[in-house]
Amino acid sequence: MQKSALVPHARLPRAHHDRHVLSSTVDVFGTAHWLLADRAPQPRVDAFPLDVLVVSVHPGGDIELTELSAVRARWPRLDRLPDGGFVVAAARTLESVDQVQVFDALGRETSSFSVGDAVEHLLVDEAGHIWVGHFDENPAGIRRWSPTGHLYWKSDVASIPGLFDCYALNVSGTTAWACPYTDFPLVEIRPGRTDLPVKVWANRIRGAKAVAVHGKQVAFYGGYGEERDRLAHGEVNETSVEPTDVGLLTLPDGSLPGRRQVVGRGPRIYVQAQPFTAWGVFDLSS
């Protein structure tokens, strides 16, 4: 089976390797971010909120440090706003506690709100909208929020078949792509369009955890069981995605990632494997 190797994208500076990685992501502009604590929080021992550090590595290699005060999320999702601020959200909700915190570029909290339990994906677009994809313990599906907690768009107004779990979510520009369980269609979401804000294509590739899109070309990464490291290519026609090729996606050294996390951004799929100090990228457009 043909193998495609990730290309190194960004690495956490060695000076910060003694800290614990709470969360990490790659934003819509390609900058990698790590949310770091002094050590791994211990359940029922450590008090929250915590003061944490965000280390940002820009595509050109410049490093930026931002201290965030009083972060409440124990299992956080992280992304950056276009104005230099950050969004931190708890994957699970707690009663009477706002789940999402928004910080300005100086690390000060400016707003907080809740988006609902079971957050699988949290991705900010170029306009500063916050896209949230939920897993199956919350039927909300996919929603788009403002940084002040205004709900701009929700998937239950669209005819998306079998949306019980947002397996894959890709946000690039102001467009989102999704591949949800149970039917795994390819879904394009453009809330600003009045003619056809949501397009849906039938898809036979099951279980992907990330999707990349470039013109009519699509790549799906991940799957069930032995297909965990699968990289499946397809081509979009009028009504469906037709599979064209199947291979494996590996780390830059050719090994398989094992435990990993992924982020989809347009034609790119970013992959980070344990110990979560480096991001690699697969670019469908290259």
N, C-alpha and C positions, 0 to 999 in steps of 0.2 A: 504494500500500500504506500502511495506517495506521501512523503512527509514535508510539511512546511514549518520552518523554524521562525519563532518570534525574533524580531529585531530589538536589541536593547533600546529602551526609551528614556528611562529616568531611574536614578538610584538614590536612596536616602543617604546623605553624607555620613561617613563612618563615625564622625563625632557624636552622632545621635543614636548609634546602635545600642547603647546601654539603656535606652528608654523603651517603654512598652508601646507597641502600635495598637491604638484603639480603633483606628479606621484609616483608610487610605482610598484615594480616588484619582482620576484624571479628569480635569474639567473640560469644558467645551472648546477652550482655546489650546488644549494640549499640555497645560501645566499639571504636574503631579503634586499631590498634597498628602502629607502624613499627619494624622492627629495623634499626638504622643503624650503619655503620662509618665511620671517618674518610675512607676512600676505597675504591674498588673493589679487592678483593683480586686480585692477579695470580697465575695458576697457576704453580706451580713457583718462585715468587719469594717470596711472602709466607708466613710461618710461621703455622701454626695451632697452638693455639687463639688466638682474638681476644677482647679485651675490647670489648664493644659497648654501645650505648645503645638502650633501648626508649622511644619517645615514644608515650604513650597519650592519645587525645582522647576524652573521655567525651561521651555524648549531649547533656549540658547545656553543653558547651564547655570544661569544666575540663581542664587539661593536667597530666599526670603523667609524671615521668621516672624510669626504673629502669635502673641499670647492671648488666649481666650479665657475670660474669667467666669467661674461658676457654671461650668457645663454640667447639665443634669443627667444626660443620657448615659446609661450603663453600657448599652450595646449600640453605639451611635452609627448613623450614616452621615457622610460629610460631603459638601461640595462648596464651590466658591461662586460668589455673585460677580457680575461684570464690574461693579464699582469697587471691588477689592475686599468686600465683606465675605462672611462665611455663613453657611447654613448647617446646623447640626440637628439631627433628628433621632429620637429613640425609635428603634424598630418596634418595640412593644409599648403600649400606653399604660400609664398609671393614673388612677382616679385623681381628679382635682389638680393634676400637674400638666401644664402645657408641654406638649410633646416636641415641638419644633422651636428652636432658638435661632434667631438671626442676629449676627454680630456685624458691627461696622469694621472698617479697615484697621481700626486701632484696637479691636478685640473687645469692644463694649457691646453688651446686649442692647438691641434697639427694638425688638419685638419678639413676641412668642405666641404660639397658637397650636392647635391640634389638627391633624390631618386624618386621624383614624388609625386603628391598630393594624399590625401585621405589615409593616413597611418592608418590602423586598428591595425596591430601587428608589433612590432619590437623586435626581439629575437636574441641574440648572441649565437653561438654554441661554442663548446670546442676548435675549431681551430681559433676562433676569427672572423669568418665570420658573417656578419649581414644579417639576414633574415627579409624581409619586406613583409607583406601581406596587400593588399589594399582593401578598400571597393569599392562599385559599382560606385563611381564617377571617378574612374581611372581604365581603362581596363587592366592595367599592371599585375594584378593578384598577383603572388608571384615572388620575386626576391631575389638573394643572392649577397651581396656586400662585398668588402674588406673594412677595416677601413680607407682606403685612397680614397674610391669612385670608385674603379674598379668594373664593373658589371661582376660577374663570371657566373651567371646562371639566366635564366628567363623562366617563365612557358609557354610562347607562343611558345617555341620550343618543348613542350611536348603535348601529346594528352590527356588533362584533360577535361572531358565533363562538360559543363555548368559552367565554371569558370568565374563568373561575380562579385563575392564578396567573399573574403576569410573570411568566418564566423569563422572558428577555425583553429589555427596554433599551432603546438607542435614542439619544437626543442629540441633534446636531443642528446648528442654526436656531431656527424656531420650530423645527419639525421633529416629531417623534415617530419612531418605528417600534413595533412590538410584535412578539410572537407568543401568544398566550395559550395556556392549557385550558381546555382539553383538546381543541381541534387544531391548534398550532397554525392558524392562518398567519400570513404576513400582513400586517396592518400599518398603513401610513396615516398619520394624524397631522392635519394642518388646520388648527382651530380658526385661524384668521381668514380662511377661504369661505366664501358664502355658497359657491356652487357645489363643491364636493370636498367637505372638510375631512372625511374619512374614506379611505379606499381599502378594500379587503381582497386578498388573493388566496385561493385555496393552496394548501401546502402539504406534501406527503412526508416531509422531514420532521420527525417527532423529537421532542425533549430538549431542544436547543436552549442553552443558557445565555447566549449572546448572538446578536445578528449584526451584520454589516451590509450596507447598501451602497452601490455605486452605479448610477444609471439603471440599466436593466439587470445588472449583475447583483447577486445576493450570496452571502456566505453565512452559514449557521454553524456555531461552535458549541460542542457538547452534545450530550444525549444520555440515554439510559444504559446502565451496566457497562458492557464492553465498548460502548460507543461514547463513553465519557470524554474522550479526547478527540472525537471526530470533528473534522472540518469539512462540511458538505457545501458544495457550490450549486447554485441554481440560476436560472434565467427567468425573468418575469415576462409573461405574456399578458393577454387581455384579462384572463380570469384566474390564472394560477401561476405557481412557481414550478418550473420543470427542472428536476435535478440534472446536473451535467457532470459532476465529478465528486468523488469522496476520497478524503485522505485523513491524515493526522496532523494536529498542530502541536509542536513541541517547544520546549524552552530553547534559548539560543544555543545551548550546548548539545541539543539533540535528545535530551531526556524528557520524560513526560512530567507535567507539573505536579501531579498529586493534588493535595489540598490547595485550592486557588480561589481567587475572586476575579471577576471580569467587569469591564465597562465597555459599552458600545457607543461610538461617536461617529456617525456618518459612515464612511468606508472603513473605519478602523475598529479593531477589537483589541483592547488592552487587557493583558493578563498579568496577574501578580500571584506568585506562589510563595509558600512558606520559605523563609521567615518574614515575608511581606516587606522586604526592604528594597525591592526592585520591580519595575514595570517593564514588560516587553510589549511589542505591538505587532499585530498583523494588519497590513494595509491592503485592502482589496483593490485600490486604485493604482498601486505600484506595479 
